Amino acid sequence: MPNYIVLGNYTEQGVRDVKGAPGRMEKAGRLVESLGGKIKDIYFTFGQYDFVGIFEFPNDDVMLAFAMQVGREGNIRFTTLKATPKDDVVKIINGLS
């Protein structure tokens, strides 16, 4: 399954209701599973982003559906990066003529 890295920030609304964040995280986890995806890991960070998540989803359309569903609640905004494993890139490079 494709991997996606999510770089996220709390919105002002999300910060105001930070005590509700654990429940929202559980809800998001259930949504990921219902879409056939998997949360590989989530880290809370200092700096430009408040958190970084590593997800698997069946395809880009499913990732987009997840992003829209979570984003429309207004508590977080995120940037999504599609990630390709190193071994896959090495195979591509080795196949170059």
C-alpha positions as CSV (number, residue, x, y, z in Angstrom):
1,M,0.0,0.0,0.0
2,P,1.2,3.5,-0.7
3,N,2.7,5.5,2.2
4,Y,1.9,9.1,3.1
5,I,3.6,11.5,5.4
6,V,1.3,14.0,7.0
7,L,2.8,17.3,8.3
8,G,0.1,18.9,10.5
9,N,-0.7,21.9,12.6
10,Y,-3.5,22.7,15.0
11,T,-5.8,25.6,13.9
12,E,-6.9,28.2,16.3
13,Q,-10.1,26.2,16.8
14,G,-8.0,23.1,17.5
15,V,-5.9,24.8,20.1
16,R,-9.0,26.3,21.8
17,D,-10.4,22.7,22.1
18,V,-7.1,20.9,22.7
19,K,-8.7,18.9,25.5
20,G,-10.8,17.2,22.9
21,A,-7.8,16.2,20.8
22,P,-7.4,12.7,22.3
23,G,-11.0,11.8,21.3
24,R,-10.6,13.3,17.8
25,M,-7.4,11.2,17.4
26,E,-9.3,8.1,18.3
27,K,-12.1,9.0,15.8
28,A,-9.5,9.7,13.1
29,G,-7.9,6.3,13.8
30,R,-11.3,4.6,13.3
31,L,-11.8,6.5,10.1
32,V,-8.4,5.4,8.8
33,E,-9.3,1.8,9.5
34,S,-12.7,2.1,7.9
35,L,-11.1,3.3,4.8
36,G,-8.7,0.3,4.6
37,G,-5.7,2.3,5.8
38,K,-3.3,2.1,8.7
39,I,-1.6,4.6,11.0
40,K,2.1,3.5,11.1
41,D,3.1,6.2,13.5
42,I,2.4,9.7,14.8
43,Y,4.9,12.0,16.4
44,F,4.2,15.4,18.1
45,T,6.9,17.8,17.2
46,F,8.4,21.2,18.0
47,G,9.0,23.7,15.2
48,Q,7.1,24.4,12.0
49,Y,4.7,21.5,12.5
50,D,2.7,20.3,15.5
51,F,2.7,16.7,14.4
52,V,4.0,14.3,11.8
53,G,2.1,11.1,10.8
54,I,3.0,8.2,8.7
55,F,0.0,6.5,7.1
56,E,-0.8,3.7,4.6
57,F,-3.8,4.0,2.4
58,P,-4.9,1.9,-0.6
59,N,-4.5,4.8,-3.0
60,D,-4.5,8.5,-3.4
61,D,-8.2,8.9,-3.7
62,V,-8.7,7.2,-0.3
63,M,-6.0,9.5,1.2
64,L,-7.8,12.5,-0.2
65,A,-11.1,11.3,1.3
66,F,-9.5,11.0,4.7
67,A,-7.9,14.4,4.4
68,M,-11.1,16.1,3.4
69,Q,-13.1,14.3,6.2
70,V,-10.7,15.3,8.9
71,G,-9.9,18.8,7.5
72,R,-13.5,19.8,7.3
73,E,-13.9,19.6,11.0
74,G,-11.5,22.6,11.2
75,N,-9.2,21.5,14.0
76,I,-6.1,20.7,12.0
77,R,-4.6,21.6,8.7
78,F,-2.0,19.4,7.1
79,T,0.2,18.9,4.1
80,T,0.5,15.4,2.7
81,L,3.5,13.9,1.0
82,K,3.4,10.7,-0.9
83,A,6.4,8.6,0.1
84,T,8.2,5.9,-1.8
85,P,10.2,3.3,0.1
86,K,14.0,3.4,-0.5
87,D,14.1,-0.1,-1.9
88,D,11.5,0.8,-4.6
89,V,13.5,3.8,-5.6
90,V,16.7,1.7,-5.9
91,K,14.8,-0.7,-8.2
92,I,13.8,2.2,-10.4
93,I,17.3,3.6,-10.5
94,N,18.8,0.2,-11.3
95,G,16.3,-0.1,-14.2
96,L,17.4,3.1,-15.8
97,S,19.1,2.8,-19.1
